[in-house]
Amino acid sequence: MTRDHTRAAITAAAAGLLLTLTACSDSTESPADKPAKTVTATPEAEPAPADDTAEDAGTIETAELPDLTGETLQAAQDAAQGAGFYGLTSSDATGAARMQLLDRNWQVCAQDPAAGSHSTDTIVDFSTVKIEESCP
């Protein structure tokens, strides 16, 4: 490789890195410039005013998480998001630590937490096996 080719390759790599770092930044504000948000539960005896949003009133939003066992992983994720839960993870129920790459090819054996009323910021973990396998 000639000196010009080497210099061009280094320049291209540096430009690519700069573009990548620039693309990852969504604003010019640093995290230190942004005020921290604190969310606390409002006591039940003191209802929030009707015109305030949940965030303004300081309440934690809850929703009903359905029982999604037996569904495909994709359908379970769609249903959980439809109910207001966006923190979703999945794991291999066999313990083999396989990754769930094609969500439609996996079925939900169990979920944590179980169906019921939960805070919408709850992380929902789906324990899965491949469609053609039986749940442990």
C-alpha positions as CSV (number, residue, x, y, z in Angstrom):
1,M,0.0,0.0,0.0
2,T,1.4,3.4,-0.9
3,R,1.7,6.3,1.4
4,D,-1.2,8.1,-0.4
5,H,-3.4,5.0,-0.1
6,T,-2.6,4.6,3.6
7,R,-3.3,8.3,4.2
8,A,-6.6,8.0,2.3
9,A,-7.6,4.9,4.3
10,I,-6.9,6.6,7.6
11,T,-8.8,9.8,6.6
12,A,-11.8,7.7,5.5
13,A,-11.8,5.7,8.7
14,A,-11.6,8.9,10.8
15,A,-14.4,10.5,8.8
16,G,-16.6,7.4,9.3
17,L,-15.9,7.5,13.1
18,L,-16.7,11.2,13.2
19,L,-20.0,10.6,11.4
20,T,-20.9,7.7,13.7
21,L,-20.2,9.7,16.8
22,T,-22.1,12.7,15.4
23,A,-25.1,10.5,14.5
24,C,-25.3,9.1,18.0
25,S,-25.7,12.6,19.5
26,D,-29.3,13.7,19.4
27,S,-28.7,17.2,20.8
28,T,-26.0,19.6,21.7
29,E,-27.1,19.6,25.3
30,S,-25.0,17.5,27.6
31,P,-26.8,15.2,30.2
32,A,-25.6,17.6,32.9
33,D,-27.6,20.4,31.3
34,K,-30.8,18.5,31.5
35,P,-32.8,18.5,34.7
36,A,-33.3,15.2,36.3
37,K,-36.8,13.8,36.5
38,T,-38.1,12.2,39.7
39,V,-41.3,10.2,39.7
40,T,-43.0,9.4,43.0
41,A,-46.3,7.8,43.7
42,T,-49.2,10.0,44.8
43,P,-50.9,8.8,48.0
44,E,-54.4,7.2,47.3
45,A,-56.1,9.5,49.8
46,E,-55.0,12.6,47.8
47,P,-56.2,12.2,44.2
48,A,-54.4,14.2,41.5
49,P,-56.3,17.1,39.8
50,A,-58.2,15.9,36.7
51,D,-56.4,18.3,34.4
52,D,-52.9,17.2,35.2
53,T,-51.0,14.5,33.3
54,A,-49.6,11.5,35.2
55,E,-46.1,12.9,34.9
56,D,-47.1,16.4,36.2
57,A,-49.0,14.9,39.1
58,G,-46.1,12.7,40.1
59,T,-48.0,9.4,39.7
60,I,-46.8,6.2,38.3
61,E,-48.8,5.0,35.3
62,T,-50.1,1.4,35.6
63,A,-51.7,-0.9,33.1
64,E,-53.0,-4.5,32.8
65,L,-50.4,-6.9,31.4
66,P,-52.2,-9.8,29.7
67,D,-51.2,-13.5,30.1
68,L,-49.1,-14.0,27.0
69,T,-47.9,-17.6,27.6
70,G,-48.5,-19.8,24.5
71,E,-48.2,-16.9,22.1
72,T,-45.4,-16.4,19.6
73,L,-42.8,-14.1,20.9
74,Q,-43.7,-11.5,18.2
75,A,-47.4,-11.6,19.1
76,A,-46.5,-11.3,22.9
77,Q,-44.3,-8.3,22.3
78,D,-47.0,-6.6,20.2
79,A,-49.7,-7.3,22.8
80,A,-47.4,-6.0,25.7
81,Q,-46.6,-2.9,23.8
82,G,-50.3,-2.4,22.9
83,A,-51.0,-2.6,26.7
84,G,-48.4,0.1,27.4
85,F,-45.3,-1.9,28.3
86,Y,-42.2,-1.1,26.3
87,G,-39.4,-2.5,28.4
88,L,-39.3,-6.0,26.9
89,T,-36.7,-8.8,27.0
90,S,-36.7,-12.4,26.1
91,S,-34.6,-15.4,27.1
92,D,-34.2,-19.1,26.2
93,A,-36.3,-21.2,28.6
94,T,-34.0,-24.2,28.0
95,G,-31.0,-22.5,29.6
96,A,-29.0,-22.9,26.3
97,A,-28.7,-19.0,26.0
98,R,-29.9,-19.0,22.4
99,M,-30.7,-15.6,21.0
100,Q,-34.3,-15.0,19.8
101,L,-33.4,-13.6,16.3
102,L,-36.7,-14.3,14.5
103,D,-39.4,-13.5,17.1
104,R,-42.1,-15.3,15.1
105,N,-40.1,-18.6,15.4
106,W,-40.3,-18.6,19.2
107,Q,-43.2,-19.3,21.6
108,V,-43.6,-17.8,25.1
109,C,-43.5,-20.4,27.9
110,A,-43.6,-18.0,30.8
111,Q,-43.5,-14.3,31.5
112,D,-42.1,-12.2,34.4
113,P,-44.0,-10.5,35.9
114,A,-47.2,-12.5,35.6
115,A,-50.4,-11.1,34.1
116,G,-52.0,-8.4,36.2
117,S,-51.7,-4.7,36.9
118,H,-48.2,-3.3,36.9
119,S,-46.3,-0.1,36.4
120,T,-45.8,0.6,32.7
121,D,-42.1,1.0,33.3
122,T,-41.9,-2.6,34.4
123,I,-39.4,-4.7,32.4
124,V,-41.3,-7.7,31.0
125,D,-39.2,-10.8,30.4
126,F,-40.5,-13.6,28.1
127,S,-39.1,-17.1,28.6
128,T,-39.2,-18.8,25.2
129,V,-38.5,-21.9,23.2
130,K,-38.5,-22.5,19.5
131,I,-42.0,-23.1,18.0
132,E,-41.3,-26.8,17.4
133,E,-40.1,-27.4,20.9
134,S,-42.1,-28.0,24.1
135,C,-41.8,-25.7,27.1
136,P,-39.7,-27.1,29.9
